[in-house]
Amino acid sequence: MGVSTFKGGVHPYDGKELAMDKAIVDLRPEGLMVYPLSQHIGAPATPLVQKGDRVLMGQKIAEATGFISAPVISSVSGTVKSIEKRLTVGGNMVESVVVENDQEYETIPGFGEKRDYTKLSKEEIVQIVKDAGIVGLGGAGFPTSVKLCPKNPDKIDYFLANAVECEPYLTSDYRDMLETPEKLIGGLKVVLSLFPSAKGKICIEDNKPEAIRILTEMTKDEANIEVVSLKTRYPQGGERQLIYAVTGRKINFSILPADKGVLVNNTDTLIAIYEAVCESKPLVRRILTVTGDAVAHPGNFRVPLGTNYQQLVDAAGGFTEEPEKIISGGPMMGMSLFKLDVPVTKNSSSILAFKEDQVSKEPVTPCINCGRCAVACPTNLMPVMMMKAVLQKDINRFTALYGTECIECGCCSYVCPAKRPLTQGFKEMKRRIKAEMARKAAAEKKAAEEKKVAEEKKGEA
């Protein structure tokens, strides 16, 4: 049985009151739409179009490359202006398809047609999800079609709808639950049809009573679906933390949730699955919260993927004054933005803008070994020891401390009285380890190829 919460975590000010009562507004942007070919975990997509091509809303403009990958779909109709590297939220220059939006929003044939998922095979449903370009919309971006194909489908006994939305200030999932609860439930029913032994649980923190009331009422006659109220604590929406809170099952570092009979998708992902399977709509839009005390009119906006961030800020009335800090994502796990000329991607969730008095500028001081970071860590790691390994650039020590299992939730940095940039250090070390692993893999591949060539030449001789 679950315990309705997890060990560790923090209770930051949530700031959700700024936008939680603002209904979702649909936007139709103008100008150039930018579609990065890497909006997911895995291999980047490969372009299917070229400069000068006319594309339609819902058209696949880049194909998945390999098993862990996802296609890219045009969210508007228009003309391909270029395929070039463009700046993304993460600060990287990523190969992208750039489309001039013609404002016609002409769709591909069959877009929006109703379908009965009960008349589709499991293979057909998974293929529809794959072709729709759906990935985890909670931030990770893992291709959903891959997640829906675990090696032990008959042993999956729980499918959790992650409706927690624990990041402060974010309210788009909450508005989805209030405005389109039938799509969330419908998406959960679709995935449950793939796993005959599974029960569905819609998991919501108890700071969202109206969403709990609506979804409980709508599922009261569903024998296979239950709404679960969880204690409010960050990061309750973390996959391992959520699974433990709801089922009592512990997911250690060496296994996947599916190995313990559990799968998890967030609210937006399940709604995207419903729209793809039941309404023939690929993933072309997503909802973002634009909020913070420097935003004139905080709100929630449904926009086509590829929309420029600046247009979203303009739709919220712009800034009341020059923000001290702008963040893409939540304040705990998001990334600071130095410019708004970046596109909305599948991983985007919000734009936050804060005035100077909301931004901490306290100086970093030496660690006092208080242990608060260890108490707050929801993954039971030792951040104080990990940071020493980071400062010493000791990859082996960092790995031995299970540093690569850090979920980058920011709890340790939040509670640190010395204001040390712990999470930032862990992210950088993990990037360094990933780069080293890639370098070693490339070297091993090259060595194997050279050995093969040498053996072939030896055989010919």
Secondary structure, DSSP 8 states (H G I E B T S, - for coil): ---SS-SS-B-----GGGTTTS-EEE----SEEEEES--SSSS--EE---TT-EE-BT-EEEE--SSS---EE-SS-EEEEEEEEEE-TTS-EEEEEEEEE-S---B-TTTT----GGGS-HHHHHHHHHHTT-B-TTTT--BHHHHT--S-GGG--EEEEE----STT--HHHHHHHH-HHHHHHHHHHHHTT-TT-EEEEEEETT-HHHHHHHHHHTTT-TTEEEEEE---BTTTSHHHHHHHHH-----TTS-GGGGTEEEEEHHHHHHHHHHHHH---S-EEEEEEESTTBSS-EEEEEETT-BHHHHHHHTT-BSS--SEEEES-TTT-EE-S-S--B--TT--EEEEE-GGGS------------HHHHH-TT---HHHHHHHHHTT-HHHHHHTTGGG-----HHHHH-TT---HHHHHHHHHHHHHHHHHHHHHHHHHHHHHHHHHHHHHHH-
